Amino acid sequence: MSGGTEPRTAARTAPRASGPARSGPLPPAGHRGGLVGTVLAALGVAAFSLTFPATAWGLEGLGPWSVVTGRLVLAGAVAGGTLAVLRVRPPARRHWPGLLVVAAGVVVGFPLLTTLALQTSTTSHAAVVVGLLPLTTAAYAAVRTGARHSRRFWVAALAGAAVIVAFAVQQSGGALTGGDLYLFGALLICAAGYAEGGKLAGHMPGWQVIGWALVACLPLSVPGAALALTAEPVHLGAHAVAGLLWLALGSQFLGLVVWYRGMAAIGVARASQLQLAQPLLTLVWSVLLLGEHLTWAAPAAAAAVLVCIGVTQRASAAAKRAPKASDPAGANPEERP
């Protein structure tokens, strides 16, 4: 009799003693995890909003290729040193394709194309055009992951994008500039990098995602910086140095660390909609730091875009709370990038 009950008791209690091993990160803790993720993503947006003014400062003393390669070398050195000191093991082989997309889109492509655009465009103009990034990121993530969002989510996202496009066209006198071609290219390639990085941040810490992407670019960025500095004029001043340091440490490393962590917590599409506020923040910095003058359209666009942010956030939260048709218990797993 006892011989028949003891195995069942052991089988019941054994898993409690040791606990099942988990593969992958723990999911966010409900509302608290979503709040923390939103705050982290918002901090990333705040850091990114200074990117264009910092680039304009850097261009005061350096050529465009020197600015781009210089920020990559500095950020890569900081990332590589951090990874080495903490003895972080290289990512698994299956993660490297995604890391290379991050490197091509976020580390190299976006900085290069936007820096070239800022040679002919003002920071305020570039900021509103790049305001389309939340929509392109959400669209890329939906195609890449097969995620579905409500009609209200997409209508609000498209409305926010339309406001930004109208603002950009109005600011440029009714026609797109040559720099806009660089900016639209930057949108497409950066959206892929953000979405892939957000997905990878669900498997490794966000700072390691951008850290390994930066390290992967060092074999190209180091000789590129040496070549650019010899081919382009160098007139370093306080603005140029401050701009380059912020680009390397703030925008290229720390900003992306919190941004990817935030995307891992609340999802790519939802986090990307917070970036609708980025062009508005950049407009403020362009006035305060660069002395640019804005028209009446800026506050109007600000109000409209903030409304769109609220709608997209509410639509995303409602979709996560709604039970799935195929799940009678009403369970709805948290959205993953």
N, C-alpha and C positions, 0 to 999 in steps of 0.2 A: 504494500500500500504506500509506504513512504517512498519506496524506490520509484513509484510512478509520479509522485508530486514534486520531488526535489528538482528534476530536470526542468519542469515547467517554471518553477520558482526562479531557478537560476537564469533561464532564458528571459524571464520578465525583468529581472533586476540587473542583469549584466550590462545592457545598454545604458542604464542610468548611471552606473559606476564610471564607465569610461567615456560615454557620450560619442555620438557619431561624428566622424571627421567631416568637416565642411570643405568643399572645394569652391574657391572664389570668395568674394567679399560678403560681409553680412549686409542685409538690406537695411535701408534707413529706417529709423524707429518712428514710423508713422508721421504725425504732424511735426514732431520735433525734427526728424530727419529732413522733411521737406523745407522747414524754416531755415535750418542750417545751410542746406543746399542753395536756397534762394539767396541768402546773405552772401555766401561765397561767390556765387555767380555774379551778384551785384558788385562785389568788390573787384572782380575781374573786369566788369564793364567800366567801373570808375578808373581803373588803371589804363584800360585801352583808350578811354576818352582823351588821355593826354598824349597819345601816340603821334597824332598829326602835328600838334604844336611842338612837340619835342623833335619831330623830324624837320620841321621848318627851322628850328633853332640849329639843328645839326647841319643843315644845308647852308647856314650862314658862314661856316668855316671849312666845310668839307664838300667834296663832290658826291653825287648820288650813289655811285658804286662804293665809295669809301664809307659812307654812312651805313649802307646795307651790310657790307662785309665786316665792318668794324663792330657793329652791334652783334653780329653772329659770333664773331671770335670771342668777344667779351662774355656774352651769355653762355657760349659753349664751354669756355674755361671755367666759369663759376659752376655750371651744371656738372661738368666732368669732375671737378675737384670735390664737389659735394657727394657725388656717387662713389668716388674713390674713398673718401674719408669714412663714409658710412658702410663701405664694403657691400654695396648693393650688387647682387648678381645680375648679369645681363638677362634681358627678357627671353622668354621661350621663343623658339623659332617661329611658331605660328603667329606671334604678335608683331614680327618685324615688317610684314607687308603694310599693316596699318600704321606703324611708326614711320615708314617711308612716305606714306601719304601725308601724315602730319608734317614731316620735314619739308616735303615739296610744297604743301599748301600754306602752312602757318609760319614755318621758320624761314623759308626762302621766298616763295612766290608772292605772298601778300606784302611783306616789307619791300620787296624789289619793285613791284608794280605801283604801289602807292607812293613810294619815294619818287619814282619817275613822273608820276602824275602831279605831284606837288611842285614840280619845276615850273608848271604852267597854270596850275589851279590853286586857288586859295584854300586854306584849311577848312573854312566854313563850307565851301562848295564840295570839297572832297568828303567832308563829314556827312552831308546829307545824302550823297550818292551811295556811300558805303552803308547808309542806314538800311539799304535793301538786304544786308547780310542776314538778319534774322529769318527773312522769308526764304532765301536761298538755302540756308542751313536746315530749316525745317523741311523744305522740299527734298533736299538730298537725303536727310535722315529717313523720311518716309519711304523713299524709293529704296534706300539701302537696307532698311530693317523691316520694311513691310508694315510699319506702324500706321494706324488709322486715327484720324482726328475728326471731330465734329465739323459740320458745315459752319457753325458760328466761329469756331477757331480759325478756319481758313478765310472766312469773310473778313474777320477783324485783322488778320495778318496782311491780307491783300489791301485792305483799306489803309493800314499804316504805311505799307510800301507805296501806295498811290500818293499819299500825302507827301512822302519824302521825295518822290520823283517830281511831283508838281512843284515842290519847293526848289528843287535843284534847277529845273527848267526856268522857273521864274527868276532865280538869282542870276542865271547866265544869259538872260535876255531872250529866251525862247528857243535857244539852240544848244545842243550838247557840244562840249569842247573836245579837243583832241585828247586831253587828259582823261576824259570820261572813258575812253576805250581801255586805258590802263586800269581804271577803277572797276569797270564791269568785269574785266578779266580777273582782277583781284577778288571780286565777290565770288566767282565760281570756284576758284581754286581754294580760297579760304574756307568756304562752306564745307568742302570735302574734308579739309584738315580738321575743322571743328567737330564734325560729326564722327569721324574716325577716332579722334582723340577722346571725345566723350564716351565712345564705346569702349576704348581701351582702359579708360579710367574706372570702369566697372571691374577690371581684373587686376589693376595695379594702381598705386597711389598716383594722383594727378601730376605731382612734381616729377615722378619718374617717367611719365609719358613724355612730357616736354623735355626733360633732361636727356633721355636717350635720343630723342629726335635732334636735339642740338648737337650732341656728341657725334651723331652720325654725319652731320654736315661739316664737322671740323676739317676733314681731309680736303674739302673744296673751299671752305671759307678762309682758312689760313693763307694759302697761296693767293686766293682772290683778293684778300685784304692787302697783302704785300704788293701785288700788281696795281691795285687801285690807288694806293697811297703814293706810288711813284708816278702814276700817269695823270693824277688829278691834283690841282692846287690845294694846299693845306694852310689854313689861317685860323688856328685854334684860338678861340676866345672863351669867355665864361659861358655864353649861350651854347656854343658848339659842344663844349665839354659836358655841360649839364644835360643837353639834349641827348647826346650819345649815351651817357650813363643811364638815363632814364629808359631809353629805348632798349638797352641791353638787359638791365636788371629789373625794371618795372614792367615794361610792356612784354618783353620777350621771355622773361623767366617767371618772376613772381606773379604777374597778372595771369599768365596761362596756368600756373599751378592751381590757384584758387578757382579759376574758370573751369578747368577740366574736373576738379573735384565737385564743383557745384553741378555740372552737367551729369556726373555719375549719380548724384543724389536725386535730382528732379527730372532728368531726361533731357535729351538734346533739344527737342522742339520747344519745350516750356522755357528752358534757360535761354534759348536763342531769342525769344520774344523780349527778354529784358534788354537786349541790345538795341531795341527801338529807342531807348533813352540815350544811347551813346552819342548819336549826332548832336543831340540837344546839349549834352554836357560839353562836347567838343566846341560847340558854338560859344558857350560861356568862356571856356579857356582861350578861344581865339580872340575874344574881346579883351580879357584880362591880361593875357600874356603877350599877344601879338598886336593889339591895338586895332584889330579889324572892326569895321562898322557893319552892323546888321540892319536890315530893313524891318518894317512892321510885320512881315510874314513870319519871322522867327517865333514870336510868342504864339501866333495862331497855329503854326505847325507844332509847337511844343504841346499845346493843349490837346490838339487832335491826336497826336501820337501817344500821349499819356492815357487817353481814353482807350485807344486800341490795346495798349499794354494791359490795362485792367480787364478788358473783355477776354483777351487770349488767356490770361492767367486763370480767370474764373471758368472759362470753357474747359481748360485743361484739368483743373481741379474737379469739375463736375464729371468729366469723363472717367476720371480715376475712381470716383465714388460710385458710379453707376454699375450695377451688377451685369455680368455678361449673360447673354441669352442662353449660352450653353452651360452655364454654371448655376444650378438650382439653389446652391447655398449662398449665391450672391458674392462669392469671392472674386476680387479683382486685383490681381497682382500689381504691385507698383510698377509704373512705366520704367522701362530701361532704355538707355540710349543704344 
